[in-house]
Amino acid sequence: AAVALLAIFLPGFLLMASMLPLWGQVARFAAAPRVLAGINAAVVGLLAAALYDPVLKTAVETRTDVLIAAVATVFLLLTRRSPLWVVAWCVGASMATRLLGS
């Protein structure tokens, strides 16, 4: 497990450590904020694709599942509670739905 952990995180840490001395020089370029905004947009797109393909295509199957996901999203956006509460609510709602046969 330790080897796998190192294999996953070590390249990113090495890249970050190698860029730290150059970061001051890179930040002086006028295009740096635009480049970072583009990278940020690409990461958001990748995360959205990763949410859609394995999660939404396999976990959300019925209208009830869509309703549970929508309520969870509203609850997460409108309250300042921990996301664990939203996960607990989703699990409870899903279990209740399956037990009631809806």
C-alpha contacts under 8 A as a table, 3 or more apart, distances in Angstrom:
res1	aa1	res2	aa2	distance
1	A	4	A	5.12
1	A	5	L	6.13
2	A	5	L	4.99
2	A	6	L	6.17
3	V	6	L	5.12
3	V	7	A	6.06
4	A	7	A	4.96
4	A	8	I	6.18
5	L	8	I	5.26
5	L	9	F	6.22
6	L	9	F	5.36
6	L	10	L	5.17
7	A	10	L	5.82
7	A	11	P	7.27
8	I	11	P	7.04
9	F	12	G	5.59
9	F	13	F	6.37
10	L	13	F	5.09
10	L	14	L	6.01
11	P	14	L	5.12
11	P	15	L	6.09
12	G	15	L	5.08
12	G	16	M	6.08
13	F	16	M	5.05
13	F	17	A	6.00
14	L	17	A	5.04
14	L	18	S	6.05
15	L	18	S	5.15
15	L	19	M	6.23
16	M	19	M	5.18
16	M	20	L	6.26
17	A	20	L	5.43
17	A	21	P	7.92
18	S	21	P	6.86
18	S	22	L	7.87
19	M	22	L	5.27
19	M	23	W	5.92
20	L	23	W	5.14
20	L	24	G	7.84
21	P	24	G	7.03
22	L	25	Q	5.40
22	L	26	V	6.25
23	W	26	V	5.01
23	W	27	A	5.99
24	G	27	A	5.24
24	G	28	R	6.62
25	Q	28	R	5.42
25	Q	29	F	7.35
26	V	29	F	5.76
26	V	32	A	6.77
27	A	30	A	7.86
27	A	32	A	5.87
27	A	33	P	7.86
28	R	32	A	7.38
29	F	32	A	5.42
30	A	33	P	7.21
31	A	34	R	5.36
31	A	35	V	6.15
32	A	35	V	5.11
32	A	36	L	6.14
33	P	36	L	5.13
33	P	37	A	6.08
34	R	37	A	5.00
34	R	38	G	6.22
35	V	38	G	5.10
35	V	39	I	6.26
36	L	39	I	4.99
36	L	40	N	6.03
37	A	40	N	4.98
37	A	41	A	6.18
38	G	41	A	5.07
38	G	42	A	6.24
39	I	42	A	5.07
39	I	43	V	6.26
40	N	43	V	5.14
40	N	44	V	6.26
41	A	44	V	5.09
41	A	45	G	6.22
42	A	45	G	5.06
42	A	46	L	6.24
43	V	46	L	5.06
43	V	47	L	6.17
44	V	47	L	5.09
44	V	48	A	6.14
45	G	48	A	5.07
45	G	49	A	6.17
46	L	49	A	5.07
46	L	50	A	6.08
47	L	50	A	4.95
47	L	51	L	6.14
48	A	51	L	5.03
48	A	52	Y	6.19
49	A	52	Y	5.09
49	A	53	D	6.13
50	A	53	D	5.68
50	A	54	P	6.54
50	A	55	V	7.65
51	L	54	P	6.38
51	L	55	V	5.42
51	L	56	L	6.58
52	Y	55	V	5.67
52	Y	56	L	4.87
52	Y	57	K	6.39
53	D	56	L	6.16
53	D	57	K	5.55
53	D	58	T	7.84
54	P	57	K	5.90
54	P	58	T	6.11
55	V	58	T	5.58
55	V	59	A	5.54
55	V	60	V	7.51
56	L	59	A	5.47
56	L	60	V	5.28
57	K	60	V	6.34
57	K	61	E	7.63
58	T	61	E	6.90
59	A	65	D	7.87
60	V	65	D	5.23
60	V	66	V	6.18
61	E	65	D	6.27
61	E	66	V	7.73
62	T	65	D	5.18
62	T	66	V	6.54
63	R	66	V	4.99
63	R	67	L	6.19
64	T	67	L	4.96
64	T	68	I	6.15
64	T	97	T	7.88
64	T	102	S	7.75
65	D	68	I	5.07
65	D	69	A	6.15
65	D	94	S	7.56
66	V	69	A	5.11
66	V	70	A	6.05
67	L	70	A	5.03
67	L	71	V	6.09
68	I	71	V	5.25
68	I	72	A	6.08
68	I	90	C	6.47
68	I	93	A	7.03
68	I	94	S	7.59
69	A	72	A	5.05
69	A	73	T	6.11
69	A	90	C	7.50
70	A	73	T	5.07
70	A	74	V	6.24
71	V	74	V	5.14
71	V	75	F	5.99
72	A	75	F	5.00
72	A	76	L	6.00
72	A	86	V	5.86
72	A	89	W	7.63
72	A	90	C	6.82
73	T	76	L	5.08
73	T	77	L	6.11
74	V	77	L	5.13
74	V	78	L	5.89
75	F	78	L	5.41
75	F	79	T	5.81
75	F	86	V	7.11
76	L	79	T	5.75
76	L	80	R	7.18
76	L	81	R	7.18
76	L	83	P	6.76
76	L	86	V	6.60
77	L	80	R	7.63
81	R	85	W	6.78
82	S	85	W	5.67
82	S	86	V	7.32
83	P	86	V	5.05
83	P	87	V	6.31
84	L	87	V	4.99
84	L	88	A	6.04
85	W	88	A	5.02
85	W	89	W	6.09
86	V	89	W	5.03
86	V	90	C	6.12
87	V	90	C	5.05
87	V	91	V	6.16
88	A	91	V	5.18
88	A	92	G	6.10
89	W	92	G	5.06
89	W	93	A	5.94
90	C	93	A	5.12
90	C	94	S	5.94
91	V	94	S	5.15
91	V	95	M	6.05
92	G	95	M	5.17
92	G	96	A	6.05
93	A	96	A	5.09
93	A	97	T	6.03
94	S	97	T	5.04
94	S	98	R	6.21
95	M	98	R	5.15
95	M	99	L	6.05
96	A	99	L	5.08
96	A	100	L	6.00
97	T	100	L	5.24
97	T	101	G	6.05
97	T	102	S	5.51
98	R	101	G	5.04
98	R	102	S	6.44
